[in-house]
Structure formats: structure tokens, C-alpha cells
Amino acid sequence: MTDLTCLEICAGAGGQSLGLELAGFKHEAVVEIEFEACETLRLNRPEWHVIEGDVYNVEAKDYHGIDLFAGGVPCPPFSIAGKRLGEEDERDLFPRALDMIEDAEPRAVMLENVKGLATVRFTDYRAQILERMNALGYTCDWQVLNASEFGVPQLRPRFILVGLQADAFEHFAWPSAITAPPTVGQKLGHLMAANGWPGAAAWAQRANGIGPTLVGGSRKHGGPDLGPTRARADWLRLSVDGKGLADAPPTADHPAGYVPRLTLPMAAVVQGFPPDWRFAGRKTAAYRQIGNAFPPPVAEAVGRSIRAALEAAASSTSVDQAQVPLLRAV
């Protein structure tokens, strides 16, 4: 299949980027402001054009006519864990994203955020976004998708906006769940056993559910732990110590009943990253990238649905154009 083009903003450590790549989108540019996240992007995909800086300094007209404009705009304005200021929060980049969409005029748009944006509190704000998107010529739909429905061992609901030009939107369908949710034990059992821990198999049996949503925090708040008190309690029910991260899996010297902590590679698997995806920076910076990422399998599933709609629209247009000479001949 021929790659379609994509401009992505607020790319973070590349969760959405990787998913869209797997769905057949070639990145014309990937924009991210955090240094460590940019290093992660360069480390894994040196061929990508990574723009390190503020989205306000990116000229979207330079990417006019791309197939997809995508981004994970900052979630603090809408997060239950934050003050939920919405459009009054200086970190709200939806207005800038909409301006860039107007300049780039992509065939499709995909923006993701936390499920807090779906609450009644932000009904008017969602309406404003849809009104602007409609004025720009896009038909849109919102949907909350749970990462656990796409092979990721955590719930992690994400609120996703897809916008397409009318001829393509009629072919769009949201992706369906592809598998029963895998458990934390199924996904991490082999990693827990890597250093010879005798309790790994029994631990995998105890970790027989999906994990709560990982929380990466920000530069000002949060550290290398698995989230607030409630999340850590949920992790403990899966026999995981969520108070911090380990530097390595348990060894043969650890007792069988030991309650382990996750390592960075384990947290990345819980987030849906492949095992060869590397993260730049020290432990806290690397975990912040992991915990704030959009799970690649979810991005891939939505990306494939968008791609299918675009290709169907293009195919219909080609058929219509091919029939014009025949009609004239008649």
C-alpha cells in the first residue's frame, strides 16, 4: 500500500506516531516541545523530520494538502486529576490545532485527549470545536476508546476526534475491539522471569486483570510511580508495588511471594509499546514519556479506519471520473 502523508503535533514519545506509521502513514513532520521526547523520537526513527519546539512556531501552510493532521493535544485542561480549566487553561492547544488545520487543509484529522473532555462540563467547548471543524469543511465524530479493547493490558480510555471531508466520512467506521483484554500477568510474565525469579509464574497468575491507567505526570508534578493512591491500590491487587519503578526484574534471590515493581520496559509494554522501542532520559523523564503516551495499538486501529475511508473515497472518485467519457459517448 502507498503511504499517506501525516503532520503530527504534540507527539510525545511517539505512541501515536508509531501507531499511525503501522497504519500506513508517512510523517512529513513530527512536532514535540520536550527535549527528552524528541530524543526518543530521533533514537527510534532517525529518518523522521522531528521539529523540537512550540507548535506556535510551526508554519502549517508548509504542509498544505497532507492526508492527515494528528496530535495528542495536552490533557491537563480536561483531566480529572487537574483543575479542569478547559479553554481557560494556557496549556489548551485545541485553538492552535484548529488554526493549523485551517492552514494545512488535510484530508483527515485525528486528535486525542483524556475522557474528561467527554463530560458534561465541557459540552459547550466540544460544540465550539465541532462548529469550527464544520466551518472548515469537515464532518466529525467523537468516541471514547479503551486501550484494553486493542490488546493493551490497561483500561486507559481516550477521547478521540476524527474529522474527514464529507466524501470520505461516509466511508468511515470506528474500529471494533480486536481481542479480549490481555492481563498484566500474560503480558509481563516473561519479563518478570527474565532474571530467574522463582515466583514469576505464580505472580503472573495473581496478576490476572488489566491495570489502571498509567499516570506519567509532568515536569512539575509526579515521579516514577504508577499514579495516585487509588491507582497504586489497584496495582497492589494485581500484586504490583506501584510506589515506584524497579531498575531490573526480581532475581533468583527474591522470595516466591515477593511483590515486585514494574521496570521501565514493563511499563512500556503495559502502554502498548513494542519491546524494541527505546526511551531517552533518566528514569523519571523516561517514565513521564511512557505514562503520558497514546497506546500505539489504539492509534494504529483508528489510523487504519481513517486510511480505509480515505482510500474508499479516492476509489469512488476514480470510478466517477472514469465513467465521464462513457457517458459523453452515449
C-alpha positions as CSV (number, residue, x, y, z in Angstrom):
1,M,0.0,0.0,0.0
2,T,1.2,3.5,-0.8
3,D,2.0,5.6,2.3
4,L,-0.3,8.5,3.1
5,T,1.2,11.7,4.5
6,C,0.9,13.0,8.0
7,L,1.7,16.0,10.1
8,E,1.6,15.3,13.9
9,I,1.8,17.7,16.8
10,C,2.4,17.1,20.5
11,A,3.9,13.7,19.6
12,G,5.5,12.9,22.9
13,A,7.4,9.7,22.9
14,G,5.8,8.5,19.7
15,G,2.9,6.3,20.7
16,Q,0.5,7.9,18.2
17,S,3.3,8.3,15.7
18,L,4.2,4.6,15.8
19,G,0.6,3.6,15.5
20,L,0.0,5.8,12.5
21,E,3.1,4.5,10.9
22,L,1.9,1.0,11.3
23,A,-1.4,2.1,9.7
24,G,0.4,3.3,6.6
25,F,1.0,7.0,7.3
26,K,4.4,8.6,6.5
27,H,5.2,11.5,8.7
28,E,6.1,14.7,6.9
29,A,7.0,16.2,10.3
30,V,6.6,15.3,14.0
31,V,6.4,18.2,16.4
32,E,7.2,18.0,20.1
33,I,8.5,20.5,22.7
34,E,10.0,18.3,25.3
35,F,13.7,17.6,24.7
36,E,13.8,14.0,26.0
37,A,10.7,13.0,24.0
38,C,12.4,14.5,20.8
39,E,15.5,12.4,21.6
40,T,13.3,9.3,21.9
41,L,11.7,10.0,18.5
42,R,15.1,10.5,16.9
43,L,16.5,7.4,18.7
44,N,13.8,5.2,17.3
45,R,13.1,6.8,13.9
46,P,16.1,8.8,12.8
47,E,14.5,9.2,9.3
48,W,11.6,11.2,10.7
49,H,11.7,15.0,10.5
50,V,11.4,15.9,14.2
51,I,10.7,19.6,14.9
52,E,11.7,20.3,18.5
53,G,9.8,23.4,19.6
54,D,6.5,25.1,20.2
55,V,3.6,24.4,17.8
56,Y,3.0,28.1,17.6
57,N,6.3,28.4,15.7
58,V,5.4,25.8,13.1
59,E,4.1,27.0,9.8
60,A,1.3,24.6,8.9
61,K,0.9,26.1,5.4
62,D,4.2,24.4,4.6
63,Y,2.3,21.1,4.8
64,H,-0.7,22.1,2.8
65,G,-2.7,19.2,1.4
66,I,-1.4,16.4,3.6
67,D,-3.6,13.4,4.1
68,L,-3.8,13.5,7.9
69,F,-3.3,16.1,10.7
70,A,-2.9,14.3,14.0
71,G,-2.0,15.2,17.6
72,G,-2.3,14.4,21.2
73,V,-3.1,17.9,22.5
74,P,-2.2,18.4,26.2
75,C,-4.7,16.8,28.5
76,P,-4.3,18.8,31.8
77,P,-7.1,21.3,30.9
78,F,-9.6,18.5,30.8
79,S,-8.1,15.9,33.2
80,I,-10.0,14.8,36.3
81,A,-6.6,14.9,38.1
82,G,-6.1,18.6,37.3
83,K,-8.2,21.7,37.8
84,R,-10.1,21.1,34.6
85,L,-10.0,24.7,33.4
86,G,-10.6,23.8,29.8
87,E,-10.3,26.7,27.4
88,E,-9.1,29.0,30.3
89,D,-6.0,26.8,30.7
90,E,-2.9,28.2,28.9
91,R,-2.0,24.6,28.1
92,D,-5.1,24.2,25.9
93,L,-3.8,23.8,22.4
94,F,-7.1,23.0,20.7
95,P,-7.3,26.5,19.3
96,R,-3.8,26.3,17.8
97,A,-4.5,22.9,16.4
98,L,-7.7,24.2,14.7
99,D,-5.7,27.1,13.2
100,M,-3.1,24.7,11.9
101,I,-5.8,22.5,10.3
102,E,-7.2,25.6,8.6
103,D,-3.8,26.4,7.1
104,A,-2.8,22.8,6.2
105,E,-6.2,21.7,4.9
106,P,-5.6,18.0,5.5
107,R,-8.0,15.4,4.1
108,A,-8.4,14.0,7.6
109,V,-7.9,15.0,11.3
110,M,-7.3,12.9,14.4
111,L,-7.0,14.5,17.8
112,E,-6.9,12.6,21.1
113,N,-7.3,13.6,24.7
114,V,-8.4,12.3,28.1
115,K,-12.0,11.1,28.6
116,G,-12.6,14.1,30.8
117,L,-13.2,16.1,27.6
118,A,-16.3,14.0,27.1
119,T,-18.0,15.1,30.4
120,V,-21.0,17.5,30.6
121,R,-18.7,20.2,32.0
122,F,-17.1,20.6,28.5
123,T,-20.3,20.3,26.4
124,D,-20.1,23.8,25.1
125,Y,-16.4,23.6,24.5
126,R,-16.9,20.5,22.4
127,A,-19.6,22.2,20.4
128,Q,-17.3,25.1,19.7
129,I,-14.6,22.7,18.3
130,L,-17.2,20.9,16.1
131,E,-18.6,24.2,14.9
132,R,-15.1,25.3,13.8
133,M,-14.3,22.0,12.2
134,N,-17.6,22.0,10.3
135,A,-16.9,25.5,9.1
136,L,-13.6,24.2,7.7
137,G,-15.4,21.6,5.7
138,Y,-15.1,18.5,8.0
139,T,-17.7,16.1,9.2
140,C,-16.7,14.9,12.6
141,D,-17.4,12.3,15.3
142,W,-16.1,11.8,18.9
143,Q,-15.6,8.5,20.5
144,V,-14.1,7.1,23.8
145,L,-12.0,4.1,23.1
146,N,-10.5,1.9,25.8
147,A,-6.9,0.7,25.2
148,S,-7.8,-2.7,26.7
149,E,-10.0,-3.4,23.7
150,F,-7.0,-3.3,21.4
151,G,-4.6,-5.6,23.1
152,V,-3.2,-3.3,25.8
153,P,-3.3,-4.6,29.4
154,Q,-4.7,-1.4,31.0
155,L,-8.0,0.4,30.7
156,R,-6.8,3.8,29.5
157,P,-9.8,5.4,28.0
158,R,-9.0,8.1,25.4
159,F,-11.4,10.6,23.9
160,I,-10.7,10.8,20.1
161,L,-12.0,13.2,17.5
162,V,-11.9,12.2,13.9
163,G,-12.8,14.6,11.1
164,L,-13.0,13.9,7.4
165,Q,-14.1,15.7,4.4
166,A,-17.7,14.6,3.6
167,D,-16.9,12.3,0.7
168,A,-14.5,10.3,3.0
169,F,-16.6,10.5,6.2
170,E,-19.4,8.4,4.6
171,H,-16.9,5.5,4.4
172,F,-15.6,5.9,8.0
173,A,-16.3,3.4,10.8
174,W,-14.8,3.4,14.2
175,P,-12.6,0.3,14.8
176,S,-14.1,-2.6,16.8
177,A,-12.4,-4.3,19.7
178,I,-9.9,-6.7,18.3
179,T,-9.3,-9.0,21.2
180,A,-10.3,-9.8,24.8
181,P,-8.2,-7.7,27.1
182,P,-4.9,-9.4,28.0
183,T,-4.0,-9.5,31.6
184,V,-0.9,-7.8,33.1
185,G,0.4,-11.3,34.0
186,Q,0.1,-12.5,30.4
187,K,1.9,-9.5,29.1
188,L,4.7,-9.3,31.7
189,G,5.2,-12.8,33.0
190,H,8.2,-13.5,30.8
191,L,9.8,-10.1,31.8
192,M,9.3,-10.9,35.5
193,A,11.1,-14.2,34.9
194,A,14.0,-12.8,33.0
195,N,16.4,-12.8,36.0
196,G,15.4,-16.2,37.3
197,W,12.8,-15.2,39.8
198,P,11.2,-18.5,41.0
199,G,7.9,-16.7,41.8
200,A,7.4,-15.3,38.3
201,A,4.8,-18.0,37.1
202,A,2.8,-17.7,40.3
203,W,2.9,-13.9,40.1
204,A,1.6,-14.0,36.5
205,Q,-1.4,-16.0,37.8
206,R,-2.0,-13.4,40.5
207,A,-1.8,-10.5,38.1
208,N,-4.9,-11.8,36.3
209,G,-6.5,-8.5,35.4
210,I,-5.9,-5.3,33.4
211,G,-4.0,-2.4,35.1
212,P,-5.4,1.0,35.9
213,T,-4.3,3.9,33.7
214,L,-0.7,4.8,34.0
215,V,0.0,8.3,35.0
216,G,3.2,9.9,33.8
217,G,2.8,13.3,35.4
218,S,4.6,16.5,34.3
219,R,7.9,18.2,34.9
220,K,6.4,20.0,37.9
221,H,4.3,17.1,39.3
222,G,4.7,13.4,39.5
223,G,7.6,11.0,39.7
224,P,8.5,7.4,38.7
225,D,5.5,5.8,40.4
226,L,2.3,4.3,38.9
227,G,-0.1,7.0,39.9
228,P,-2.1,8.4,42.8
229,T,-3.2,6.4,45.9
230,R,-6.2,4.8,44.2
231,A,-4.2,3.6,41.2
232,R,-1.4,2.2,43.5
233,A,-4.1,0.3,45.4
234,D,-5.4,-1.2,42.2
235,W,-1.9,-2.2,41.2
236,L,-1.4,-3.9,44.5
237,R,-4.5,-6.0,43.9
238,L,-2.6,-7.3,40.8
239,S,0.4,-8.0,43.1
240,V,2.4,-5.0,41.8
241,D,4.1,-2.4,44.1
242,G,3.1,0.8,42.5
243,K,5.1,3.1,44.8
244,G,8.0,3.3,42.4
245,L,9.8,1.6,39.5
246,A,12.5,-1.0,39.7
247,D,15.8,-0.9,37.8
248,A,15.6,-4.6,37.0
249,P,13.3,-7.6,37.3
250,P,13.4,-9.7,40.5
251,T,16.3,-12.1,40.7
252,A,16.6,-15.7,41.9
253,D,17.3,-14.4,45.4
254,H,13.8,-12.8,45.7
255,P,11.3,-15.0,47.6
256,A,8.4,-16.5,45.6
257,G,5.8,-14.3,47.3
258,Y,7.7,-11.1,46.7
259,V,5.5,-8.2,45.4
260,P,7.6,-6.7,42.5
261,R,7.7,-3.2,41.0
262,L,7.5,-2.7,37.2
263,T,10.6,-1.7,35.3
264,L,10.6,0.9,32.5
265,P,10.4,-1.8,29.8
266,M,7.4,-3.4,31.6
267,A,5.6,0.0,31.9
268,A,6.2,0.5,28.2
269,V,4.6,-2.9,27.4
270,V,1.6,-2.0,29.6
271,Q,1.3,1.1,27.5
272,G,1.3,-0.9,24.3
273,F,4.8,-0.1,23.0
274,P,6.8,-2.9,21.3
275,P,9.8,-4.2,23.2
276,D,12.4,-2.6,20.9
277,W,11.1,1.0,21.4
278,R,13.7,2.9,23.5
279,F,13.2,5.9,25.7
280,A,15.7,8.7,26.2
281,G,16.5,10.4,29.5
282,R,16.8,9.3,33.1
283,K,14.2,7.1,34.9
284,T,11.7,9.9,35.8
285,A,11.9,11.5,32.3
286,A,11.5,8.2,30.6
287,Y,8.6,7.1,32.7
288,R,6.9,10.5,32.1
289,Q,7.1,9.8,28.4
290,I,5.7,6.3,28.8
291,G,2.9,7.3,31.2
292,N,1.7,10.2,29.0
293,A,1.8,8.3,25.7
294,F,-1.1,7.3,23.5
295,P,-1.0,3.5,23.1
296,P,0.3,2.6,19.7
297,P,-2.3,-0.2,19.1
298,V,-5.2,2.2,19.6
299,A,-3.6,4.8,17.2
300,E,-3.0,2.1,14.7
301,A,-6.6,0.9,14.8
302,V,-8.0,4.4,14.4
303,G,-5.4,5.2,11.7
304,R,-6.4,2.1,9.7
305,S,-10.1,3.2,9.8
306,I,-9.1,6.7,8.6
307,R,-7.0,5.3,5.9
308,A,-9.7,2.9,4.7
309,A,-12.1,5.9,4.5
310,L,-9.7,8.0,2.5
311,E,-8.9,5.2,0.1
312,A,-12.6,4.4,-0.4
313,A,-13.3,8.0,-1.2
314,A,-10.4,8.2,-3.6
315,S,-11.6,4.9,-5.3
316,S,-15.1,6.3,-5.7
317,T,-13.8,9.5,-7.2
318,S,-11.6,7.5,-9.7
319,V,-14.6,5.4,-10.7
320,D,-16.8,8.5,-11.2
321,Q,-14.1,10.2,-13.4
322,A,-13.6,7.0,-15.4
323,Q,-17.3,6.9,-16.3
324,V,-17.5,10.5,-17.6
325,P,-16.2,9.7,-21.1
326,L,-18.5,6.8,-21.4
327,L,-21.5,8.9,-20.5
328,R,-20.5,11.5,-23.1
329,A,-20.1,8.8,-25.8
330,V,-23.6,7.7,-25.1
